[in-house]
């Protein structure tokens, strides 16, 4: 057997399995496990009948292009549809700024490849989306964490961190933020802070990657359309690279998302995508386009908001009842996630075995931190499980936490500097 | 307006537009242009009715996983199907060696990311598939060209090139080859040479990336199933990373291909794919799986072989009639491409303007060479156009060549070292 280690690139040596994907593997083992791990949308809400109708028409064979290779930029009518979606979000855009991506994960990957070199600095929140960490890590750039306040990223810490990078001679290429119902914390950045971030980016000559998959999923008791206005919509100087997706609203099985960016950067993302996968699936793009054109997306949004808000209520109520005095979390105002701090310094990753034994899984918080902190945090997704399963899953989770608190503690794991 | 140049990664600075994709843009302009440029399969042969039937069942809504995120490795039943396809090609494989990719372009990208560092050497044929060049270039490795004989890559030159890389201190990470009906030349590597390549890889401790999208499309008058046996099937020592695809046989609009590789490498490709796009589309994978299971693929293959062989005949006959004395090409024994050398040292890229004016396009050969040669070559795809359009397109091409021969020559373009 050949030893393949010497053949690996430096980037491949450092690749790590995503904690979310790993939990997906546990959930797929078929035992009775209630999963609060991946941020899956609720499949019972997918517009099955409408997708079937749309697809029947598309597969008639009258248009060969439906199953052919397509342009790297994306299917032109879908790009035009996205122009309309961006306008509804307050952002004037044009085709030369847009690129359809194979899910937003590809968008993150293209951004990283086009903007970061080994040794550069990329600023991210503490915590931040683990899929972004994975994509950015491959560039061998340094990811530097910035603390959060209750209304999202701390501006003071942001500028401190930037200055420190200047001092050590690292170029800060971009700041990555998820302003709306952040994954994993569920936090919403205030409008005042969004404006301040734009000013900061101008002052410090930094780009901002604004990742916005959850913006349509605000909960009516805690947020509104005006709270989720993208920074992109107020970006007068061209600092924002904006990513959004149909995965949380229509369906992730269609791998369709988009980037909106200043035209010179969009042109580079297009070249990077040529190398990455030539083009996003032609049928998928047409189904998404038709679902927008026929009003499916517009009809879905209020249904989705009410549905996920209800599930959030169920999870919050169950957590309050079972762990209210000892577990703490910021109230989710939208999105898919509840982000909790475990009591007594419990180690969420070390607790996973017990959780699986009790029939529940979550994502241990440290996967979202680039500084090796967050070991007492858990991300609980309330999006996919049914209300009954959420209640049962929280009961199992509460049992797990209480058992862990009562168990003799092992030595803390040695700290590893990231 | 911000100058974005200082924000670009070194890799992004060097990204170039694919010559094939560029020609796709010309073809999409809607004028009466006959395209011999991209290697598009013939859409009239796609199994439209069967795809529609399969999709109706899948979109019933009874299985929510159809439109959900899926495992990065791929949809398990499809992986099992691919195990069977590999067995039919003479290769014993297993799930832990396989990864579904979002088209083979993604496979090339993952291979490059996992195996190549800046400054490494990657060996490729002269000429080679331009999509591979694009993917490999992003690693900032050196691509070193190896000459071809009539039966594919020259073993003598291969070892010479390898030795030269040793002398200059560059690690040779892998050799990339398309043994069956190579893109762009249409060449088939002889079985003896395949065995010799495996021995060479063992002797020199190099991996081989075997890219095999066209193997099923052999022409009965010139090749048979035994001629297209993958090197992978005789790889006793684990040197081969094998890529194949459903794009040329079922449809490229479903972005479904696969990698078969030694398990430790497959695990790394999986991690790289997590960062690249999380997973390949769930519906696409299920449609392809069902098309295999229901026998659609098996029924299609003889139809496709006869169809493309006929189109090859039409193109060869038309070229013989109109340019037979002055244009030269190796006879295509399968696949999609005819590779021709222009007379009188004509520059294929410089001739494009005249070709477009005459209503025909092709890909200029230099896009397939990593050493800036091949300017008098053209790749003509006979796969997508109808027989009538092939005949008409060749007439336009012949006019273009004759006009170009008669035109006053401009100075040759200055040579640029790659």
Interface residues (C-beta under 8 A of the other chain):
Chain A: X1 X2 X4 X7 X8 X9 X10 X11 X12 X15 X16 X17 X18 X21 X24 X25 X28 X38 X40 X41 X43 X44 X46 X48 X49 X51 X52 X55 X56 X59 X60 X61 X64 X65 X66 X67 X68 X69 X70 X71 X72 X102 X103 X105 X106 X109 X113 X114 X115 X116 X117 X131 X134 X135 X137 X138 X139 X173 X174 X207 X237 X238 X239 X247 X251 X252 X253 X254 X255 X262 X264 X265 X268 X271 X272 X274 X275 X276 X277 X278 X279 X280 X281 X282 X283 X284
Chain B: X1 X2 X4 X7 X8 X9 X10 X11 X12 X15 X16 X17 X18 X21 X24 X25 X28 X38 X40 X41 X43 X44 X46 X48 X49 X51 X52 X55 X56 X59 X60 X61 X64 X65 X66 X67 X68 X69 X70 X71 X72 X102 X103 X105 X106 X109 X113 X114 X115 X116 X117 X131 X134 X135 X137 X138 X139 X173 X174 X207 X237 X238 X239 X247 X251 X252 X253 X254 X255 X262 X264 X265 X268 X271 X272 X274 X275 X276 X277 X278 X279 X280 X281 X282 X283 X284
